[in-house]
Amino acid sequence: EAAPHGGAELRPCTGGSGGRSDDQLRVAFQGKKEVETVMCGIVGYIGDQEAVPILIDGLAKLEYRGYDSSGVAVMEGGSIAVRRSVGKLVNLQKSLKEHELKGTIGIGHTRWATHGAPNTENAHPHQAGRVTLVHNGIIENFAELKAELQAAGHVFESQTDTEVVAHLIDQALQAG
């Protein structure tokens, strides 16, 4: 169902599109199991234990789905710190060993590029103001929304549709 003007249009993440449409993906993977298993993955944790090992373990359990990048966000004190990496989960783990995150609340994500190249800037989580976000799906009208937000002064760090949603939520929070 289409959203009203200015709203996001969502549909499930099919992943691994490399810029192809869903119809092209269905043709490319027709009759193969990958069409059911190639997708993004999200893991979240709130509890008493350190979040990072739990998030990494959860993301590792989703590796069979395939992905091109991964990342985590952890609440440390009063702020949220993000680590992102391209390629296998081991690359994110190396980054986390070099720049440790400590906290008991976090989110993790594995991504198949649907908007923007598979690189660190486009890996999730994305931040805008007070919002840190991971998302699975495709925002059909993200280019129009991004143009409106840029005209209002928002600055983007990625080419993803997800970052657009983070900016929309932050804008709504600012408006009250």
Secondary structure per residue as TSV (DSSP state, phi and psi in degrees):
chain	resnum	aa	ss	phi	psi
A	1	E	-	360.0	129.9
A	2	A	-	-73.2	143.2
A	3	A	-	-86.2	157.1
A	4	P	-	-63.0	162.4
A	5	H	T	-50.1	134.3
A	6	G	T	89.7	-7.5
A	7	G	S	-98.8	162.7
A	8	A	-	-88.2	137.9
A	9	E	-	-100.8	120.5
A	10	L	E	-109.8	146.0
A	11	R	E	-149.5	158.8
A	12	P	-	-59.1	148.8
A	13	C	-	-73.2	123.9
A	14	T	-	-97.3	-21.3
A	15	G	-	67.8	158.4
A	16	G	-	61.6	25.4
A	17	S	-	-76.9	-27.6
A	18	G	T	54.8	30.9
A	19	G	T	92.9	-2.6
A	20	R	-	-79.8	155.3
A	21	S	-	-75.6	166.8
A	22	D	H	-60.8	-38.8
A	23	D	H	-61.8	-41.1
A	24	Q	H	-65.2	-36.8
A	25	L	H	-64.4	-43.5
A	26	R	H	-60.0	-40.7
A	27	V	H	-67.7	-43.9
A	28	A	H	-63.0	-34.2
A	29	F	H	-110.1	7.9
A	30	Q	T	-52.2	129.2
A	31	G	T	80.2	1.6
A	32	K	S	-110.5	149.7
A	33	K	T	-62.3	-27.6
A	34	E	H	-55.3	-30.6
A	35	V	H	-61.6	-24.9
A	36	E	H	-92.0	-21.8
A	37	T	H	-112.8	-12.4
A	38	V	-	-87.4	105.1
A	39	M	-	-162.8	169.1
A	40	C	-	-75.2	164.4
A	41	G	E	-136.3	141.9
A	42	I	E	-127.1	135.9
A	43	V	E	-131.8	138.6
A	44	G	E	-132.2	153.0
A	45	Y	E	-147.5	134.2
A	46	I	E	-135.5	122.5
A	47	G	S	-177.5	-156.8
A	48	D	S	-99.4	-13.0
A	49	Q	S	-93.3	164.9
A	50	E	-	-61.5	131.8
A	51	A	H	-73.2	-39.0
A	52	V	H	-56.3	-50.1
A	53	P	H	-59.9	-35.4
A	54	I	H	-70.5	-42.2
A	55	L	H	-63.4	-45.8
A	56	I	H	-63.0	-41.8
A	57	D	H	-61.5	-42.9
A	58	G	H	-64.4	-43.3
A	59	L	H	-64.5	-36.9
A	60	A	H	-62.3	-35.8
A	61	K	H	-70.7	-16.4
A	62	L	T	-98.5	-0.3
A	63	E	G	-59.2	-29.8
A	64	Y	G	-59.0	-20.6
A	65	R	G	-73.7	-22.2
A	66	G	-	87.6	151.2
A	67	Y	-	-173.2	165.6
A	68	D	S	-118.5	-11.5
A	69	S	E	-159.6	166.8
A	70	S	E	-151.1	164.2
A	71	G	E	-167.9	163.4
A	72	V	E	-137.4	155.1
A	73	A	E	-130.9	134.0
A	74	V	E	-131.9	135.7
A	75	M	E	-77.8	117.7
A	76	E	E	-116.2	106.8
A	77	G	T	64.8	-121.4
A	78	G	T	-100.5	8.2
A	79	S	E	-131.1	169.0
A	80	I	E	-114.4	126.2
A	81	A	E	-107.0	141.7
A	82	V	E	-122.0	140.4
A	83	R	E	-128.9	132.8
A	84	R	E	-134.9	153.3
A	85	S	E	-152.6	152.4
A	86	V	E	-95.9	148.4
A	87	G	S	88.7	-152.9
A	88	K	S	-64.9	157.6
A	89	L	H	-57.9	-29.9
A	90	V	H	-58.7	-30.8
A	91	N	H	-66.3	-40.4
A	92	L	H	-65.8	-41.4
A	93	Q	H	-60.9	-40.1
A	94	K	H	-62.5	-43.8
A	95	S	H	-61.1	-39.9
A	96	L	H	-70.3	-28.5
A	97	K	H	-71.8	-37.1
A	98	E	H	-74.8	-36.0
A	99	H	S	-132.3	80.2
A	100	E	-	-62.3	145.0
A	101	L	-	-115.7	136.2
A	102	K	-	-125.3	126.4
A	103	G	-	170.6	163.4
A	104	T	S	-111.4	11.4
A	105	I	E	-132.9	129.1
A	106	G	E	-165.4	166.8
A	107	I	E	-132.5	151.3
A	108	G	E	-136.1	157.5
A	109	H	E	-151.6	139.6
A	110	T	E	-113.1	140.8
A	111	R	E	-127.3	139.4
A	112	W	-	-106.4	127.2
A	113	A	-	-63.3	122.8
A	114	T	S	-117.5	-33.9
A	115	H	S	-130.3	121.4
A	116	G	S	87.6	153.6
A	117	A	-	-67.5	158.2
A	118	P	S	-75.6	92.0
A	119	N	S	-143.3	174.0
A	120	T	T	-61.2	-40.8
A	121	E	T	-62.1	-33.0
A	122	N	T	-91.4	-10.0
A	123	A	S	-66.3	151.6
A	124	H	S	-89.8	159.5
A	125	P	-	-75.9	157.7
A	126	H	E	-112.5	148.2
A	127	Q	E	-124.8	144.0
A	128	A	E	-149.3	112.0
A	129	G	T	58.6	-122.4
A	130	R	T	-86.6	2.5
A	131	V	E	-106.0	131.2
A	132	T	E	-123.9	128.5
A	133	L	E	-140.7	138.6
A	134	V	-	-118.6	154.7
A	135	H	-	-158.9	141.5
A	136	N	-	-113.3	129.4
A	137	G	S	137.6	-175.0
A	138	I	E	-129.9	126.7
A	139	I	E	-90.7	104.2
A	140	E	T	-59.8	-38.3
A	141	N	T	-104.3	29.6
A	142	F	H	-63.8	-33.6
A	143	A	H	-63.7	-43.1
A	144	E	H	-65.9	-43.1
A	145	L	H	-63.7	-41.8
A	146	K	H	-62.8	-42.9
A	147	A	H	-61.0	-41.7
A	148	E	H	-63.1	-43.6
A	149	L	H	-66.7	-40.9
A	150	Q	H	-63.1	-39.8
A	151	A	H	-63.1	-27.7
A	152	A	T	-87.6	2.6
A	153	G	T	102.5	2.5
A	154	H	-	-72.6	139.9
A	155	V	-	-112.7	131.5
A	156	F	-	-107.7	146.4
A	157	E	S	-106.8	-8.7
A	158	S	S	-134.9	177.6
A	159	Q	S	-105.8	15.1
A	160	T	-	-87.9	154.8
A	161	D	H	-72.9	-28.5
A	162	T	H	-62.8	-41.2
A	163	E	H	-62.2	-32.0
A	164	V	H	-60.9	-43.3
A	165	V	H	-64.4	-40.7
A	166	A	H	-58.5	-42.7
A	167	H	H	-67.0	-38.8
A	168	L	H	-62.3	-43.6
A	169	I	H	-65.8	-44.9
A	170	D	H	-60.2	-41.3
A	171	Q	H	-61.8	-42.2
A	172	A	H	-65.7	-38.8
A	173	L	H	-63.8	-40.5
A	174	Q	H	-65.4	-35.8
A	175	A	H	-73.3	-19.0
A	176	G	-	88.5	360.0
